[in-house]
């Protein structure tokens, strides 16, 4: 982790690159969600409300999971749990928090969770890709030609790896949505592809431990397996849903 990059200071207000890129990512994700919702006939105002709730649920989930994964630090410093501005969010936590909000929203308004999840998945990925560009977390020490120097040490630019992988996943989801077979296919494809990417990226950003894999990798194995299994089962046993437009 390096010091957060500050773009400028005005009257005591600091604009950090990470905050700017997250904001741009949220706007891009919102635009993508609106486009998808429009094609499916959803009201944009309802989608906007849902996105706001997702943002809140995602931030809470991201912080909670990060705190759980780092209890050794937070237990002696409980007040630091509230210091989100200093960093410390988990994308897995954001995903579960946001998904819980979508599930509750669709149950309350009698909407299709899988259809809405399909609509939101591409926007989530493009938002993640843009947000990652401003991330201040660098990878392991390396001598590759494209390494970045952080405090005099050459490291993997894992935020750029992550952004590139997310863009590829975004294109994959958009292209697959043109030939979608059933509700939930795009969402499950996102879950599986993100989990596979996250498993491999951890080798470039996680220091060696006594564990074979990092906690994020174990979680990625579970979510990737679940996503792929559900994709297989849905495609095999729900043929009547094929041809979704």
ZAMIGU-930469 format. One record per atom (N, C-alpha, C): x, y, z. Coordinates in pm, whole numbers, plus 50000, padded with zeros to 5 digits. Layout:
# residues N
XYZ;...
***
This chain:
# residues 245
500864988150000;500005000050000;500895012350000;500595021749910;501325034349909;500445045249963;501015057149982;500215068350030;499195072049923;497945074949962;496915078649865;497365090449781;497145089649650;497565100249560;496555111549561;497015123249602;496155135049609;496315143049481;495205145849412;495255153549288;495405168449317;494635173349415;494785187349455;494105189849588;494465201049651;493875205249778;493285219149762;492045220849808;491395233849805;490715236249939;491205246050012;490585249550139;490475238050236;491475229650241;491445218250332;490775205950274;490175207350154;489545195750088;490545189449993;490735176450006;491675169149921;490925159849828;491245160649700;490655151449603;491675140549572;491335128249611;492225116949587;491895110349453;492915105149388;492715098449260;491745086749275;491885079049385;491015067549405;489545071849414;489275082449491;487915087249504;487345091949372;488175098849293;487725103549162;487385091949070;488265081849066;488035070548976;486845062149020;486645060849150;485455053549199;484185060849158;484215074249169;483045082249129;482775080748980;483845081248899;483675079448755;483185065348722;483695055648796;483255041848777;481785040148809;481335046748917;479925045948954;479045052248846;479495063448790;478725069948684;478655061148559;479785055048523;479815046248406;478945033948429;479005028448549;478175016848582;476705020348580;476375032348628;474985036848628;474465038248485;475295044148400;474905045748259;474645032148194;475555022548218;475395009148162;474125002448214;473835004548344;472634998748403;471375004848342;471395017948321;470255024748260;470005019548118;471085017448043;470935012247907;470324998347909;470814989947999;470274976448008;468834976448055;468504985048151;467144985848204;466174990748098;466635000348018;465775005647911;465404994947810;466374986547776;466104975747681;465114965647736;465094963947869;464184954347933;462864960747975;462724973747954;461484980447987;461324984448132;462424985648206;462354989748346;462335004948358;461665009848461;461605024048489;462985028848538;463525039348476;464855044148512;464905049348656;463815055448702;463795060848838;463905049648941;463225038448915;463315027049006;464725021149005;465315020748886;466685015648876;467645024848949;467425038048937;468275047649007;468165045949158;466945043949207;466755041449350;467495028849393;467375018449313;468025005849346;469545007449349;470095014949254;471535016949250;472035024349375;471235033949422;471605041149543;471615031649663;470595023349674;470535013549783;471685003649772;472004999649649;473124990349628;474444996549672;474605009349642;475835016249680;476005015949831;474925018949902;474975018950048;475245004850101;474484995150049;474654981350093;476024975950057;476534980149940;477854975549897;478964980849985;478884993650021;479914999550108;479904992950245;478694990850299;478594984250430;479154970050423;478754962550321;479254948850306;480744948350286;481274957850206;482714958150179;483504960850306;482994969950388;483714973250512;483614961950613;482434956150625;482224945350723;483154933550694;483204929150567;484044917650534;485514920950554;485914933150518;487314937150538;487684936950686;486774941850770;487024941850914;487134927550966;486234918850921;486254904850964;487574898250924;488074901450805;489314895550758;490544901250829;490364912450899;491494918850967;491154921751113;490534912151179;490124914051318;491304916851411;492444911151377;493624913251462;493984927951474;493694935651371;493994949951375;492844957851436;491594954251403;490444962351443;489964959951586;490174948051641;489724945451778;490374954851879;491694957351870;492304966951964;491984981451928;491484983751805;491184997351759;489774997951702;488744995451780;487374994551728;486875007151659;487305018951705;486835031351643;487355032951501;488455026251469;489015027351334;488135020351231;487185012351277;486245005751186;485485016051104;485235027651166;484465038151099;485305046551005;486615044751006;487505053150925;487635047650783;486515047350713;486495041950578;487335050450483;487405063450512;488155072550424;489635069150418;490115061250515;491515057350517;491755044550436;490695039150378;490825027150297;490415014750374;490315003550302;489964990950367;488584986250330;488424982150203;487144977050155;487384964050079;486444954950087;486544942150019;485514941349908;485964938349785;485004937549675;484034926049694;484534914849749;483624903749777;482514908349872;482884915949974;481904921050067;480924930450000;481444939149910;480584948249835;479604940549748;480094929749687;479234921549602;478094915249682;478444909149795;477404902649876;476434912849934;476954924349975;476074934850028;475134940149923;475674942749803;474834947549693;473824937249648;474254924549641;473354913749598;472204912049697;472504913549825;471464912449928;470414923449910;470884935549876;469964946749853;469074943949732;469684939049623;468904936049503;467874925049532;468284914849606;467364904049639;466164909149719;466434917449820;465354923149901;464454932049816;465064940249731;464304949649648;463374942049552;463904931649489;463094924049393;461984916349463;462244911349582;461194904449658;460094914149698;460484926049740;459524936049785;458644940849671;459234942749553;458494948149439;458054937449340;458244924849377;457824913549294;458434914249153;459734915949149;460474916249025;461364903949016;461934901648900;462814890248880;464234893848924;464714886949027;466074889349075;467094886348966;466934875048897;467904871048797;467934880648679;466764885348638;466724894748525;467394907948562;467114913048680;467744925548724;469244923548744;469634912048796;471054909248816;471774908948682;471124903648579;471704903648444;471914917948394;470944926548422;471014940448378;472154947848448;472324945348576;473284952748657;474724947748645;474914935048609;476254929048609;477264936448520;476934939548394;477934946648311;478324960148370;477354967548423;477654980448484;478554979048605;478344968548683;479184966048799;480624963648758;480814956148651;482164952748605;482874965048549;482184973148467;482854984848409;483164995048519;482284996048618;482555004848731;483765000248810;483864987248829;485014981348899;486294983948822;486244982448690;487434984348607;487964998548619;487075008248612;487485022248620;487975025648761;487275020848862;487675023548999;489035017849032;489355006248976;490634999749005;491825007948956;491625015948851;492725023748797;493305033248902;492435038248989;492905047549092;493315041049222;493335027849225;493655020649349;495115022549387;495365023549517;496725025749566;497395012949614;496805001549588;497374988749629;498224983149515;499494980649546;500394974949446;500724960549482;501294953449385;501534939249404;502884935849462;503254923449443;504504918249498;505714924149425;506844922749488;508104927549430;508404919749302;508874926849198;509134920349070;510164928248991;510704921948887;511634928648797;511104929048654;509824926648635;509264926948500;509424941048442;509574942348310;509814955548248;508744965948278;507514961648300;506424971048323;506154973648472;507094969748557;506924971948702;506854986848733;506164990048843;506095003848890;506935004949017;507585016249034;508435018349151;507645025149261;507525018549374;506795023749489;507765024549607;508065036749651;508995038849761;510315031749736;510785032649611;512075027149574;512075012349543;510915005849547;510824991449523;509934988849401;510414980249310;509634976849190;508574966349225;507324969349186;506224960349218;505304958449097;504504947649103;503524945148998;502414955849005;502054961848892;500934971448890;499604963848885;499254957448997;498094948548996;496794955948968;496734969048999;495514976348969;495274977048818;496364977748741;496214977748595;495854963848544;496424953448605;496024939748569;494524937948593;494084943048710;492684941448748;491764949048652;492154961148618;491344969248527;491234962448391;492354957348340;492354950648210;491464938248213;491604930248319;490784918148331;489304921748338;488974932448411;487574936548424;487014941248290;487814948448212;487354952748080;487064940647991;487924930547999;487714918347921;486404911447964;486184910748096;484944904748147;483734912848101;483864926148103;482774934848058;482394931847913;483394931047827;483144927947685;482504914147672;482984904547748;482424891047747;480944891147784;480594898647888;479194899247932;478314906147829;478814917147773;478024924447672;477784915847549;478814908947503;478674900447385;477744888647413;477874882947533;477024871447565;475574875647580;475344887947627;473964892647645;473204893447512;473944894347401;473314894747269;472764881047229;473274870547293;472824856947263;472414849747391;471824857147482;471484851747613;470444840647603;470634829747677;469754818247672;468704818147783;469034823647899;468094823048012;468394834148111;467394837948186;467584848148290;468574843148394;469544851348427;470564847648524;471874843748460;471874841648328;473084837148261;474204847448270;473904860248245;474924870648247;475454872548389;474554872348485;474964873848625;475874862448668;475494850148637;476304838548677;477634838248603;477614842748478;478864843548402;479794853748465;479224864648514;480024874648586;480614868648712;479804861848792;480274855848917;481434846348890;481274837748789;482314827848759;483584834348706;483434843448610;484614849648547;485364858648645;484634866348726;485304874748825;486064866148925;485454855248970;486084846649069;487354840349016;487324836248888;488524830448828;489634840948820;489264852948775;490254863848768;490824866748907;489944867749007;490394871449142;491314860749199;491044848149168;491914837449217;493334839349166;493484842249037;494814843248978;495504856349014;494764867349026;495404880149056;496014880149196;495474871749285;496004871149421;497454866549425;497884858849325;499274854349322;500234866249302;499724877149247;500574888749221;500484899349330;499554897649424;499344908249523;499384903549668;499534890649691;499484885449827;500844880149870;501314884549985;502584879550038;502444864950078;503544857850080;503534843650117;503074841850261;502234831550282;501734828250416;501854813250436;501424808850553;501444794450580;500294787350509;499314795050461;498204789150389;498604786350244;497964776350185;498234773450043;497724785049958;496514789749989;495934801049919;495534811750019;495264823649968;494804834550054;493314832850081;492764839550183;491334838750210;490494842650088;490934852850014;490194857149894;490194846249788;491284838549780;491344827749682;490414816249719;490354812949848;489424802349890;487984806549861;487664819149888;486324824149860;486054824149710;487064827449630;486924827549485;486684813549431;487334803649488;487124789749446;485674785849468;485134789449584;483744786049617;482774793049522;482954806149499;482034813549414;482154809549267;483374806649223;483564802249085;482874788749062;483064779549156;482424766449144;480904767649146;480394776149235;478944778049243;478394784149115;479094794349062;478654800748939;478654791348821;479724783648805;479814774348693;478794763048705;478594758048826;477624747348848;476214752148815;475854764048861;474524769348833;474334772448685;475384777048620;475294779248476;474984766248403;475674755748442;475454742648381;474034737548408;473584738548534;472264733448570;471144741448503;471284754648502;470254762848439;470154759948289;471304758748225;471284756348081;470724742648046;470984732848134;470554719248105;469094716848141;468644722248253;467314718848303;466274729948287;466654741348228;465684752048206;465694756448061;465524746847967;465594750147824;464494759547779;463364759947850;462244768447807;462564783147820;463604786447895;463954800447913;464944805347808;465364796747719;466314800847619;465674810747522;466504818847461;465984828647368;465564841547436;466094844047555;465764856247627;466264868147546;465454878347533;465824890347457;466204901547553;
***
